[in-house]
């Protein structure tokens, strides 16, 4: 049985580029917060010594720059909003507050970081490409999206690959366990 666990772990790690990207924060879409009738998008830059832990591993403070938010509006063209640079911490740029009557279908965050080289939790230096990666936010569905940066020269990982492999291995393990338990009865 220990060999099966080792096989599962190695299989998962082979498709999950743990050293290829670093989580640096998240973006949230908040309905009617803090004022009824307003929706807001908050940017959470969790870098620097105050946030350096096992989840957010960038120990040097990073500045989010060239920030833009692209809104897909029902029945209208996309709208792009921008913000100035943001340092570590949580903030809601004034330009990222919208009336709740605006029928937003999705939001896409984009930006860059500076500096691109920073210290990691547990030691080591990470050299990132400049672009911040995130998944689109969809109001009433997923209202939180992690922000990450990829190692310089690496491709953006496909998140479903690890889930598919992990799910298949888990299903195979559970099926085998049920089959072995049933044959002993």
C-alpha positions in Angstrom: 0.0 0.0 0.0 2.8 2.6 0.7 3.9 2.1 -3.0 0.5 3.2 -4.1 0.6 6.4 -2.0 4.1 7.2 -3.4 2.9 6.5 -7.0 -0.1 8.9 -6.4 2.1 11.6 -4.9 4.7 11.4 -7.8 1.9 11.4 -10.4 0.3 14.5 -8.9 3.6 16.3 -8.6 4.6 15.5 -12.2 1.7 17.6 -13.6 1.5 20.2 -10.9 4.3 22.8 -11.4 4.8 23.7 -7.8 8.0 25.6 -8.5 6.7 27.2 -11.7 4.3 29.7 -10.1 3.8 31.6 -6.9 0.5 32.8 -5.4 0.8 36.5 -4.6 -2.8 37.4 -3.6 -6.4 37.3 -4.8 -9.2 39.4 -6.3 -12.7 39.4 -5.0 -16.1 40.6 -6.3 -18.3 41.9 -3.5 -22.1 42.5 -4.0 -23.6 45.4 -2.1 -20.5 45.9 -0.1 -19.9 48.0 1.8 -22.9 50.1 0.6 -26.1 48.7 -0.7 -26.5 49.4 -4.4 -22.7 49.2 -5.1 -20.5 46.3 -6.1 -16.8 46.5 -5.7 -13.7 44.6 -6.7 -11.0 44.4 -4.1 -7.3 43.7 -4.9 -5.4 41.7 -2.2 -1.6 41.9 -2.6 -0.4 39.4 -0.1 3.4 39.9 -0.5 6.1 41.1 1.9 7.0 40.1 5.4 3.5 40.6 6.8 2.1 37.9 4.5 5.1 35.5 4.0 3.9 32.1 5.0 3.2 28.7 3.4 0.3 30.0 1.3 1.6 33.4 0.1 5.3 32.7 -0.3 6.6 36.0 -1.7 8.6 37.5 1.3 9.6 40.7 -0.5 7.0 43.4 -1.0 5.8 43.5 -4.7 4.1 46.4 -6.4 1.1 45.6 -8.7 1.4 47.9 -11.7 -0.4 48.4 -15.0 -3.6 47.2 -13.3 -6.7 46.8 -15.4 -10.1 45.3 -14.9 -12.1 44.3 -18.0 -15.8 43.9 -17.5 -18.1 42.0 -19.8 -21.5 43.7 -19.6 -24.7 42.1 -20.7 -26.0 43.8 -23.9 -23.0 46.1 -24.2 -19.3 46.3 -25.2 -16.6 45.4 -22.7 -15.5 48.1 -20.4 -11.9 48.5 -19.2 -11.1 50.3 -15.9 -7.5 51.0 -14.7 -5.9 51.7 -11.3 -2.6 53.1 -10.2 0.2 50.9 -8.6 -0.8 49.0 -5.4 1.6 47.8 -2.7 1.0 45.0 -0.2 -2.4 44.8 1.6 -6.0 44.9 0.6 -7.5 47.8 -1.3 -10.5 48.8 -3.4 -9.5 51.3 -6.1 -12.2 54.0 -6.5 -12.4 53.0 -10.2 -13.3 49.5 -9.2 -16.7 50.4 -7.6 -19.7 49.9 -9.8 -23.5 50.4 -9.4 -25.2 47.0 -8.6 -27.6 47.8 -11.5 -24.8 47.2 -14.0 -25.3 43.6 -15.2 -21.7 42.3 -15.1 -21.3 38.8 -16.8 -17.5 38.5 -15.9 -14.5 40.4 -14.8 -10.9 39.8 -15.9 -8.0 41.2 -13.8 -4.6 41.9 -15.4 -1.4 43.6 -14.3 2.3 43.3 -13.8 4.6 43.1 -10.8 7.8 44.9 -9.7 10.4 43.8 -8.9 10.4 40.5 -10.8 13.0 38.8 -8.5 12.0 38.2 -4.9 12.8 36.0 -1.9 10.5 33.0 -1.1 9.3 31.6 2.2 11.7 28.9 3.2 14.6 30.4 1.3 15.5 30.8 -2.4 14.9 33.4 -5.0 12.1 33.4 -7.5 12.5 35.1 -10.9 9.0 35.8 -12.3 7.7 36.9 -15.7 6.1 40.3 -15.3 2.4 39.3 -15.9 0.0 38.5 -13.1 -2.2 35.5 -13.9 -5.8 35.0 -12.7 -9.0 33.3 -13.7 -12.0 35.4 -14.7 -14.4 36.3 -11.9 -18.1 35.4 -12.6 -20.6 37.2 -10.3 -22.9 34.7 -8.5 -20.5 31.8 -9.4 -16.8 32.3 -8.5 -16.3 35.6 -6.8 -12.6 35.0 -5.8 -9.7 34.5 -8.1 -6.1 33.8 -7.0 -3.4 35.9 -8.4 -0.1 34.3 -9.3 3.1 34.9 -11.3 4.8 32.3 -13.4 8.6 31.7 -13.4 10.3 33.7 -16.2 10.1 31.6 -19.4 7.4 29.2 -18.2 4.0 28.6 -19.8 0.8 29.2 -17.9 -0.2 25.8 -16.3 -3.5 24.2 -17.1 -5.2 23.8 -13.7 -7.6 21.0 -14.9 -4.7 18.6 -15.7 -3.8 18.1 -12.0 -7.4 17.8 -11.0 -8.2 15.2 -13.7 -5.2 13.1 -12.9 -5.7 13.4 -9.1 -9.4 12.5 -9.5 -8.6 9.5 -11.7 -6.0 8.2 -9.3 -8.4 8.6 -6.3 -11.2 6.9 -8.2 -8.9 4.0 -9.1 -7.7 3.7 -5.5 -11.3 3.7 -4.1 -12.5 1.2 -6.7 -9.6 -1.1 -5.8 -10.2 -0.8 -2.1 -13.9 -1.5 -2.4 -13.2 -4.5 -4.7 -10.6 -5.9 -2.2 -12.9 -5.3 0.8 -15.9 -7.0 -1.0 -13.8 -10.1 -2.0 -13.0 -10.7 1.7 -16.6 -10.8 2.8 
